[in-house]
Amino acid sequence: MVTTPDDDNPGPAMNEGERIALAKDLMHLMTLERSRLPPDLWQAASGAGDDAHQLVNQLLLAARARAAEQASTSSAD
């Protein structure tokens, strides 16, 4: 596991929470059966094909959408 960001990283800028969410999503993609994956996670991953950068971008977008949804739900309470 990489613990420090690379200065020449071509990927999107992420904060620590997004890096953790991405790591968890990748772990779930590798270890869970498809039927147990959240639909947004499977949808994000299935459209990436063999493109690792696209996979990271799509997973990051899905994680950001989940975070925004959770924030709006918690602020409504």
N, C-alpha and C positions, 0 to 999 in steps of 0.2 A: 504494500500500500504506500502510495506517495504521500508524504506528510508536509512537504513544502512545495509551493507552486513554482513552476519554471518561469523564468523571465521571458523566454521566447515561446511560450505556450500559444499556439494558434487558436485555441478554443475560446469560448465566450468568457467574459469576466464573471466570476461568481464570488459570492460571499461565503463565509464558513458554513452557514446553514444550508445554502444551496449545494455546496460540496458534499455535505453529509447526506442530504436528500438524494443526490445523484448516486452516491455510493450505495445507499440502501436500495434504491430502485434497481441498480445493476445487480446487486446481490439477489434481490427477489426474482429478477428475470432469469438468473442462473439456477436458482434453487427451488423455486415454486413451480407447481404444475400450472399450465396455462389457465385452467379453470379456476384457480385460486388467485390469479393476478387481478388487481383492480382493472376495470375496462380501459381507463385512460392510460394506464401504464402499458398495457398490451397494444393499444392503438398507436401510441407514440413509438414503441419499439418495432412494430410490424411494418411500418412505412419506411424504415431506414435502410433496408436491404443490407448491403455490405459496407456502407459508408459510416465509419465510426464517428466522424464529426457530425454528420446528420443525426445519428443516434443520440449523441450527447446533447445536441441542440434541442431535439424533440423531447427528450426526457427532462431537460431543464425547463422548457416551456410548460410541460405537464406539471412539474413540481411547483413552478411559480403560480400556475392556475389553482392548484390545490391549496397553496398557502394563502392566496387571495380569497378563496372561498372560505377557508377556515377563519381568516381574519374578519370577514364580513359576518360570518355566523356568530363568532364570539362577541363582536361589537353590538350585534342585535340583541344579545341576551341581557 
